[in-house]
Amino acid sequence: MAILGARRTVDGNATSGQEARTVHCEDAVAWLSRQPVWEGWSAITSLPDVSEVAMELPAWRAWFVDCAALLLSRVPPDGVAVFYQTDIKREGTWVDKGYLCQQAAEREGCALLWHKVVCRRPPGTVTFGRPAWAHLLCFSRGVRVDLARSTADVLPETGEMTWSRAMGLAACVAAVRWVRENTRSHTVVDPFCGEGSVLAVANALGLSAVGVELSRRRCRRARNLRVELPEAAPPRVARFSPA
Ligand SMILES: C[S@@+](CC[C@H](N)C(=O)[O-])C[C@H]1O[C@@H](n2cnc3c(N)ncnc32)[C@H](O)[C@@H]1O
């Protein structure tokens, strides 16, 4: 059963459950650079890994921090930016993307509100490539956490993924629910939206969604992705049109 019905925002307004989705097919940095501070928006995203861009590791590190800072600069004080990032191992070293996000946040005067660990493999699993877990980090300039409304720090699984670099649907639900229940945001933006998992979950939970993606094929998929949020089962893809 899909949870697509009306809901109330924190300011008491009803929403229809048929929220809007816009996907821009272009470079996210250029798009972000043109944006004003977003009123009523929060961001949930996964910045591209070094393997997805044509850069050497040092250049990518600097680009990653600049890009995260640019994104944070557009988030209003009553919104948040959530980053879902999986670390990488290179030449015998561990590249900590949580640290890179934190550098951007400090540059922009944003505080870390929470840091969750999302298991990509069951605890105890040895992985030889990417780590078995991902960071889920939430930053804000003005929002602060009410400890009485705390949520789990460790997510036991990331959930169904539409492709190998997707944010799992369970992680999307945790992030979008937090935004919905703890901010005044009516729209979620994902400037590196891939195939649109964040956008589809935002819509399913009654928020509007804006995505940006360089790949035309992924843009088409991001416009069409629909998810179901059954009450007693994990979130799942409802209709995935490969277009
Ligand atoms: C880590 S993936 C995000 C996956 C997404 N969260 C999902 O669930 O499908 C990063 C995405 O950023 C896109 N990308 C890379 N460079 C970009 C750029 N400069 N502007 C916009 N999108 C870009 C890639 O094509 C890729 O789909």
The ligand as an SDF file (V2000), in Angstrom:
LIG
                    3D

 27 29  0  0  0  0  0  0  0  0999 V2000
   26.3360    9.5980   -6.4410 C   0  0  0  0  0  0  0  0  0  0  0  0
   25.3530    9.8020   -7.8670 S   0  0  0  0  0  0  0  0  0  0  0  0
   23.8010   10.2710   -7.1720 C   0  0  0  0  0  0  0  0  0  0  0  0
   22.8070    9.1550   -7.2210 C   0  0  0  0  0  0  0  0  0  0  0  0
   21.4150    9.5520   -6.7720 C   0  0  0  0  0  0  0  0  0  0  0  0
   21.3710    9.9310   -5.3780 N   0  0  0  0  0  0  0  0  0  0  0  0
   20.4540    8.3690   -7.0010 C   0  0  0  0  0  0  0  0  0  0  0  0
   19.8630    7.8830   -6.0350 O   0  0  0  0  0  0  0  0  0  0  0  0
   20.2770    7.9310   -8.1500 O   0  0  0  0  0  0  0  0  0  0  0  0
   25.9300   11.3160   -8.5080 C   0  0  0  0  0  0  0  0  0  0  0  0
   25.1930   11.7780   -9.7550 C   0  0  0  0  0  0  0  0  0  0  0  0
   25.7000   13.0490  -10.1070 O   0  0  0  0  0  0  0  0  0  0  0  0
   25.7070   13.1410  -11.5120 C   0  0  0  0  0  0  0  0  0  0  0  0
   26.6600   14.2020  -11.8480 N   0  0  0  0  0  0  0  0  0  0  0  0
   28.0040   14.1400  -11.8950 C   0  0  0  0  0  0  0  0  0  0  0  0
   28.5240   15.3580  -12.1640 N   0  0  0  0  0  0  0  0  0  0  0  0
   27.4650   16.2070  -12.2800 C   0  0  0  0  0  0  0  0  0  0  0  0
   27.3360   17.5980  -12.5220 C   0  0  0  0  0  0  0  0  0  0  0  0
   28.4180   18.3750  -12.7180 N   0  0  0  0  0  0  0  0  0  0  0  0
   26.1060   18.1430  -12.5360 N   0  0  0  0  0  0  0  0  0  0  0  0
   25.0030   17.3690  -12.3410 C   0  0  0  0  0  0  0  0  0  0  0  0
   25.0580   16.0470  -12.1130 N   0  0  0  0  0  0  0  0  0  0  0  0
   26.2760   15.4710  -12.0740 C   0  0  0  0  0  0  0  0  0  0  0  0
   26.0870   11.7620  -11.9940 C   0  0  0  0  0  0  0  0  0  0  0  0
   25.6360   11.5640  -13.3300 O   0  0  0  0  0  0  0  0  0  0  0  0
   25.3750   10.8820  -10.9790 C   0  0  0  0  0  0  0  0  0  0  0  0
   24.1020   10.5100  -11.4550 O   0  0  0  0  0  0  0  0  0  0  0  0
  1  2  1  0
  2  3  1  0
  2 10  1  0
  3  4  1  0
  4  5  1  0
  5  6  1  0
  5  7  1  0
  7  8  2  0
  7  9  1  0
 10 11  1  0
 11 12  1  0
 11 26  1  0
 12 13  1  0
 13 14  1  0
 13 24  1  0
 14 15  1  0
 14 23  1  0
 15 16  2  0
 16 17  1  0
 17 18  1  0
 17 23  2  0
 18 19  1  0
 18 20  2  0
 20 21  1  0
 21 22  2  0
 22 23  1  0
 24 25  1  0
 24 26  1  0
 26 27  1  0
M  CHG  2   2   1   9  -1
M  END
$$$$
